[in-house]
Amino acid sequence: MYRPGRTLATALVAAAVTVTGLLGFGRPAAATPRADSVVIVGVPGLRWDDVDARRTPALADLARRGSVAALSVRSAPPVTCPAEGWLTLGAGTYGAVQDPGAAGGCADRTVPPVTQRGAGAVLPTFPLLRRLNDGLRFGAEPGSLGAGTGCVSAVGPGAALAGADLTGSVTAYTADLPADPGDVLARCPLAVVDLGTLPDGAARRRAVERADEALGRVVAARPAGSLLLVAGLAESSATGPRLHVLIADGPGFGGGWAGSPSTRHPPYAQLSDLGPTALAVLGHRVPESAAGRPLSGPGDGRPGSWPETHTALVDADRSAVAQRAVVAPFWLLLGVASLCCYAAAALLVRRRSRAGEPGNDRVRRRVALGCVALATVPGATFAANLAPWWRAPGGTPGLVAALVAAVVVAAALLTVAVVVAYRRGGPNAALGALGGGALLILLVDLLTGGRFQMDSMLGYNPLVAGRFYGIGNIAFAVLGAAALFVAAALATGRRRWSALALTGVVAVVVTLVDGAPALGADFGGVLTLVPAFAVLALSVARAPITPLRVAVAGLAGVVVVGALGVLDFLRPADDRSHFGRFVGEVVDGQGIGVVRRKLLTNVDLLLAGPHTVAALVASVVLAVVVLRPPRSLAAAYAAIPALRPALVAVLVLGAVGAVTNDSSVAIPAVAGAVALPAVLAACLLAGRAGNTNPSGDTPAPGAPERVQVLP
């Protein structure tokens, strides 16, 4: 006889054993090659769609034989102008030339004046830049690259800004690239060349060709055995971010992807990786303040031909831009649909609570089915990336239509799974299937490299550059809520030790995958999951939930995080994730500053606008409703025994996650986007008036009723 609980439990135990065996801290990062000289050529605005074998032969030839990547040029402001690009190159982390909160267009954010001084130069306002960045939360230290190498030859004002030392001085400076730049490139181990910013519009094509001609002179004159880095390290204007060109050609960088330990997601690399790469290749220490890590190459997975590689790099930019274009209209459409469904559900629930009015069963069941479908949408947004919706024609309307179609198909399949689970296993199985779909999608994503999250509606975007690997904070909220639904459905109604064992299996699998540096790499997620699962375990075991037990669970989360961090810290510095780097910062006495920056980020996000305040109010209201249920929700609790333990655990997840993750109220808001539609569906279908069980028998007075899901 089919027993869904036993089958799923067996599968989870097998998964726990498998995942525990697969978990590790990843392969060691490839060793950074060594060279006697490094040449960095910056062309702000240069994108992969500018590269053409006929019009830009120097770029195309380097790209064929070197390691390549799609470069995210994020700096302190949301859009990086050329001055911030050069400053970030020199700092190794996000920098700014003026207060990011007051940043205007690129015409207002220019490279500071450079004063020639003998063979070198000085930037008189450089101390002001250091003071400005010292007050920002990114911790940038302008001048790190120049100070680390000791001798930099700079060509052009942007190169001087990147190559200046901590005092703003540049060892050797030339305002313009000579016809034969050999002597200029050989003056110091590190040479930085500014080939000018590419304009937008009709003049762009000719500017790209001139930059390629100048690059050809650099390639011909570069020192023998040198590493050449070519980067489109900023935007042409402040209209919007794009992904840009990165080529690494030289010792250790052959025809593959340029591997970036800071992204761990080919073909992406970050602007902040370039400075640490130059330092490491020249044999110098990379400062701890650097957010980027040294590049390596060639990485696996690059297509076999240059046209295929070029197409993949252009497509990466197209996908990232498309995601930013559709995210607002998509959530607006979903918000309208949700409000309509919620309003209909609330009206039906209210009508059924008055004087036993039966209402219309078919309408009620269809609205409930719509609520179930809404609860599957967060998970469906990740699965939608299996379809290349970002390639749809027709501009933003065409992209929105393609995305909505992909999400609707994925949500429909997940909804069918919930209905089938109900028919075969009852309401608790349906609740487990509701969480199981999203949980399976995200676990597969984490085990296969994060394809679903990149450029998804609830994932991460390389233009934002908040995260490139592991699980993002918003996706974590979906993962956590889904995992708690699954665990509650499996464990509720069983004997105490069986319930605890099943909850523990789900908790171990999800927490290890979420927290392992090689997989989820989610510091705050582990701190959040452990107390949430502990509260769930107490609920399903019918044990009192006391403040002491919750505190012990929170302490257990800290211990787990600490253990993962110490193990990660014991690896070589270039192999560590942010777990190990945080432990290193604690050892160096900088841990309090990191925690402070995260708390300030949470406060900033909480006060970002009316929408965040509204999300906070909605989360508090939902918590009150869950803990002090109205009559309709109390009936749902009786009909679906797993519902209340799951919702209480989700509340803990949201409350703790809002503090321990740097996404503030977004964590409880997104977890609520999974839980609230499920609650409304349960309230619609679990009341007494007009409801019958699937067999058609009328339940005895006082007996809990099964939930009718299908029309």
Secondary structure as the mmCIF struct_conf table of DSSP 4:
data_model
#
loop_
_struct_conf.conf_type_id
_struct_conf.id
_struct_conf.beg_label_comp_id
_struct_conf.beg_label_asym_id
_struct_conf.beg_label_seq_id
_struct_conf.end_label_comp_id
_struct_conf.end_label_asym_id
_struct_conf.end_label_seq_id
HELX_RH_AL_P HELX_RH_AL_P1 PRO A 4 LEU A 22
BEND BEND1 GLY A 24 PHE A 25
BEND BEND2 ARG A 27 ARG A 27
HELX_LH_PP_P HELX_LH_PP_P1 PRO A 28 PRO A 33
BEND BEND3 ASP A 36 ASP A 36
STRN STRN1 VAL A 38 GLY A 42
TURN_TY1_P TURN_TY1_P1 PRO A 44 GLY A 45
HELX_RH_3T_P HELX_RH_3T_P1 TRP A 48 ASP A 50
TURN_TY1_P TURN_TY1_P2 ALA A 53 ARG A 55
HELX_RH_AL_P HELX_RH_AL_P2 PRO A 57 ARG A 65
BEND BEND4 GLY A 66 GLY A 66
STRN STRN2 SER A 67 SER A 72
BEND BEND5 ALA A 76 VAL A 79
HELX_RH_AL_P HELX_RH_AL_P3 PRO A 82 ALA A 91
BEND BEND6 GLY A 92 THR A 93
BEND BEND7 VAL A 97 GLN A 98
HELX_RH_3T_P HELX_RH_3T_P2 PRO A 100 ALA A 102
HELX_RH_3T_P HELX_RH_3T_P3 CYS A 106 ASP A 108
BEND BEND8 ARG A 109 ARG A 109
HELX_LH_PP_P HELX_LH_PP_P2 VAL A 111 PRO A 113
STRN STRN3 THR A 115 ARG A 117
TURN_TY1_P TURN_TY1_P3 GLY A 118 ALA A 119
STRN STRN4 GLY A 120 VAL A 122
TURN_TY1_P TURN_TY1_P4 PRO A 124 THR A 125
HELX_RH_AL_P HELX_RH_AL_P4 PHE A 126 ASP A 134
TURN_TY1_P TURN_TY1_P5 GLY A 135 GLY A 135
BEND BEND9 LEU A 136 LEU A 136
TURN_TY1_P TURN_TY1_P6 ARG A 137 PHE A 138
TURN_TY1_P TURN_TY1_P7 PRO A 142 GLY A 143
HELX_RH_AL_P HELX_RH_AL_P5 SER A 144 THR A 149
BEND BEND10 GLY A 150 GLY A 150
STRN STRN5 VAL A 152 VAL A 155
BEND BEND11 GLY A 156 GLY A 156
HELX_RH_AL_P HELX_RH_AL_P6 PRO A 157 GLY A 163
TURN_TY1_P TURN_TY1_P8 LEU A 166 THR A 167
BEND BEND12 GLY A 168 GLY A 168
STRN STRN6 SER A 169 VAL A 170
BEND BEND13 THR A 171 THR A 171
STRN STRN7 ALA A 172 THR A 174
BEND BEND14 ALA A 175 ASP A 176
BEND BEND15 ALA A 179 ASP A 180
HELX_RH_AL_P HELX_RH_AL_P7 GLY A 182 ALA A 186
BEND BEND16 ARG A 187 PRO A 189
STRN STRN8 LEU A 190 ASP A 194
HELX_LH_PP_P HELX_LH_PP_P3 THR A 197 PRO A 199
BEND BEND17 ASP A 200 GLY A 201
TURN_TY1_P TURN_TY1_P9 ALA A 202 ALA A 203
HELX_RH_AL_P HELX_RH_AL_P8 ARG A 204 ALA A 221
BEND BEND18 ARG A 222 ARG A 222
HELX_LH_PP_P HELX_LH_PP_P4 PRO A 223 PRO A 223
TURN_TY1_P TURN_TY1_P10 ALA A 224 GLY A 225
STRN STRN9 LEU A 227 ALA A 231
BEND BEND19 ALA A 234 ALA A 234
BEND BEND20 SER A 236 SER A 237
TURN_TY1_P TURN_TY1_P11 ALA A 238 THR A 239
STRN STRN10 LEU A 243 ASP A 249
STRN STRN11 GLY A 250 GLY A 250
TURN_TY1_P TURN_TY1_P12 PRO A 251 GLY A 252
STRN STRN12 PHE A 253 PHE A 253
BEND BEND21 GLY A 255 GLY A 256
STRN STRN13 TRP A 257 GLY A 259
TURN_TY1_P TURN_TY1_P13 PRO A 261 THR A 263
BEND BEND22 HIS A 265 HIS A 265
TURN_TY1_P TURN_TY1_P14 PRO A 266 PRO A 267
STRN STRN14 TYR A 268 GLN A 270
HELX_RH_3T_P HELX_RH_3T_P4 LEU A 271 ASP A 273
HELX_RH_AL_P HELX_RH_AL_P9 LEU A 274 VAL A 281
TURN_TY1_P TURN_TY1_P15 LEU A 282 GLY A 283
HELX_LH_PP_P HELX_LH_PP_P5 HIS A 284 PRO A 287
TURN_TY1_P TURN_TY1_P16 GLU A 288 SER A 289
BEND BEND23 ALA A 291 GLY A 292
STRN STRN15 SER A 296 GLY A 299
TURN_TY1_P TURN_TY1_P17 ASP A 300 GLY A 301
BEND BEND24 GLY A 304 SER A 305
HELX_RH_AL_P HELX_RH_AL_P10 TRP A 306 ARG A 352
TURN_TY1_P TURN_TY1_P18 SER A 353 SER A 353
BEND BEND25 ARG A 354 ARG A 354
TURN_TY1_P TURN_TY1_P19 ALA A 355 GLY A 356
HELX_RH_AL_P HELX_RH_AL_P11 ASP A 361 ALA A 383
HELX_RH_3T_P HELX_RH_3T_P5 ALA A 384 LEU A 386
BEND BEND26 ALA A 387 ALA A 387
HELX_RH_3T_P HELX_RH_3T_P6 TRP A 389 ARG A 391
BEND BEND27 PRO A 393 GLY A 394
HELX_RH_AL_P HELX_RH_AL_P12 GLY A 395 GLY A 425
HELX_RH_AL_P HELX_RH_AL_P13 PRO A 427 THR A 448
TURN_TY1_P TURN_TY1_P20 GLY A 449 GLY A 449
BEND BEND28 GLY A 450 GLY A 450
TURN_TY1_P TURN_TY1_P21 ARG A 451 GLN A 453
STRN STRN16 MET A 454 MET A 454
TURN_TY1_P TURN_TY1_P22 ASP A 455 ASP A 455
BEND BEND29 SER A 456 SER A 456
TURN_TY1_P TURN_TY1_P23 MET A 457 LEU A 458
BEND BEND30 GLY A 459 GLY A 459
STRN STRN17 TYR A 460 TYR A 460
TURN_TY1_P TURN_TY1_P24 PRO A 462 VAL A 464
BEND BEND31 GLY A 466 GLY A 466
BEND BEND32 PHE A 468 GLY A 470
HELX_RH_AL_P HELX_RH_AL_P14 ASN A 473 ALA A 491
TURN_TY1_P TURN_TY1_P25 THR A 492 GLY A 493
BEND BEND33 ARG A 494 ARG A 494
HELX_RH_AL_P HELX_RH_AL_P15 ARG A 496 GLY A 515
TURN_TY1_P TURN_TY1_P26 PRO A 517 GLY A 520
HELX_RH_AL_P HELX_RH_AL_P16 PHE A 523 VAL A 540
TURN_TY1_P TURN_TY1_P27 ALA A 541 ARG A 542
HELX_RH_AL_P HELX_RH_AL_P17 PRO A 547 PHE A 569
TURN_TY1_P TURN_TY1_P28 LEU A 570 LEU A 570
BEND BEND34 ARG A 571 ARG A 571
HELX_RH_3T_P HELX_RH_3T_P7 ALA A 573 ASP A 575
HELX_RH_AL_P HELX_RH_AL_P18 HIS A 578 VAL A 587
TURN_TY1_P TURN_TY1_P29 ASP A 588 GLY A 589
HELX_RH_AL_P HELX_RH_AL_P19 GLY A 591 LEU A 606
TURN_TY1_P TURN_TY1_P30 LEU A 607 LEU A 607
BEND BEND35 ALA A 608 ALA A 608
HELX_RH_AL_P HELX_RH_AL_P20 PRO A 610 LEU A 627
BEND BEND36 ARG A 628 ARG A 628
HELX_RH_AL_P HELX_RH_AL_P21 ARG A 631 ALA A 639
TURN_TY1_P TURN_TY1_P31 PRO A 641 ALA A 642
HELX_RH_AL_P HELX_RH_AL_P22 LEU A 643 THR A 660
BEND BEND37 ASN A 661 ASN A 661
TURN_TY1_P TURN_TY1_P32 ASP A 662 VAL A 665
HELX_RH_AL_P HELX_RH_AL_P23 ALA A 666 ALA A 686
BEND BEND38 GLY A 687 ARG A 688
TURN_TY1_P TURN_TY1_P33 ALA A 689 GLY A 690
TURN_TY1_P TURN_TY1_P34 PRO A 694 SER A 695
HELX_LH_PP_P HELX_LH_PP_P6 ASP A 697 ALA A 700
TURN_TY1_P TURN_TY1_P35 PRO A 701 GLY A 702
#
